[in-house]
């Protein structure tokens, strides 16, 4: 029998017997980590079932792109399904007429949703009946609830075990996806319903504790904006504030100040000189934004371009991702940038070393990344030391300060409502996806106190964020410990 040298990395070079082939011949499918996992599953004291034995059927959603901006039926896409919960932050709607042709995908309590493309493998147990329509990139699993708890399936799929199986059976290098036949072949240890319920209860308890920690952390983070505004001496206008329209007998037309639309700031006059050479859409010229800029101009300020040594786009991938750090450079994608301002590289991709112009898109410690395109436009994060020399993506700006402003203060101010509202104003309303532009970002008005005051503000906010981060880490650890215990229970240990 032929044997490989002991000096060879078994994760890169290995032997597979002909009898072990399962319809695919790509090496990735037969990596040792997957075979080791399957051995653990086989050792479980519980009986093993294929997914197809635990469900009635798998249904694909609908491919529908004619959205109804006025509302209608929520259209659930991959981005709306996280591990165990819905995310409605970027929800779109479709016309109710489509319901007539979608009887099979009425979402009913006790069944399961599973993302199949892009961010594949996110599972969500339906806790109720929902009048939603799912996209074609989401599977709807009708579960045999008499033999398996849907929540147990969700927990199993979202566990490290389930995620490894999904990764194994996925196809496609850049936009990975799952097929119906592939997921039906997943092997699942099936404890008695009583044990399944114990697993569900353990997980739910830990998840609730994690949410409580996160809520406490969010309260701390929410206090930052009020502190920052107070220290800068800026009072933001209220959305309902309006400017009384001046009446001039020489004008050919004047607005009625008693008109409810005028009072709400939805109907107003703007001089031609104020929009010549600029945007003329009403939202951009809302009175609220005029008041906002006036509030910022009340204190010392400069446009961002005068306070930076670099504002540039990240890298646009031109080829398939590399498989590991030995073959490429870690790539910070928009999905790695968290709302909290931190970067999470637990889901990591690599850009091949031979990619053109790669050296110009490497980030440095304390660089700021700002999302330029998509539903999270304006989201910012600061690069920690461990991610130095990673690559930024083309849907983000790399921002580096000059000596007039502290980088840490700049990060906090960019994350504040002072800047985020300016970014919202700058977003292009013509594009399908919200986006801002480099010139718009360069011209953001940044309040500029003395360096000593910047340092004081940055230090105080850093302390608040540290406390919040401790709470979030505690929540993660609670859930992680529960996940490990759940996996031991699933494997029958």
BELVEN-V787899 format. One line per field, one symbol per residue. phi: phi as a letter, one per 30 degrees, with the letter a starting at -180 (. if undefined). burial: b if it has 9 or more other ideal C-beta (glycine too) atoms within 8 Angstrom, else e. Layout:
phi: ???
burial: ???
//
This chain:
phi: .dbddddddddcbacbdedcdbjbbdeedceddddddddddddedcdcbdeddcbdacbddccbbcdcddjkcecdceddccdjadbcdbdcbbdeedeecbddcddcejcbcbdcbiddjdcbdddadbccccddcbcccdcdddcbdddddedddddeddddddddddbjdccdaccdddddcdcbdbdeeddeddddddddddddddddddddddddddddddddddddiccdddeddbcdddcbddddbbdddddeddddidbacbdeddcdibdcdeddceeeddddddddddcdabdeddcbcabbddccdcaddddaddcacecdceddcdddjccccdccbbceddddhdddcdcceidccbdcbjdcejdbbcddedcdidcdcdcbccbbdcddbdedddeddddddedddddeddddddddceaccdedddcddcebdeeddedddddddddddddddedddddddddddddddddddddic
burial: eeebeeeeeeeeebeeeeeebeeeeeeebbbeebbebbebbeebebebbbbeebbeebbbbbebeeebeeeebbbbbbebbeebeebeeeeebbeeebeeebeebebeeebbbbbbbbebbbbbbbeeeeebbbbebbbbbbbeeeebbbbbbbbbbbbebbbbbbbbbbeeeeebbbbeebbbbbbbbbbeeebbbbbbebbbbbbebbbbbbebbbebbebbbebbbebbebebbeeebbbebeeeeeeeeebebebeebbebeebeeeeeebeeeeeeeebbbbbbbbbbebbeebebbbbeebbeebebbbebeeebbeeeebbbbbbebebbbeebebebeeeebbbbebeebeebbbbeebbbbbbbbebbbbbbbbeeebbebbbbebbbbbbbeeebbbbbbbbbbbbebbbbbbebbbbeeeeebbbbbebbbbbbbbbbeeebbbbbbebbbebbebbbebbebbbebbebbbebbbebbbbe
//
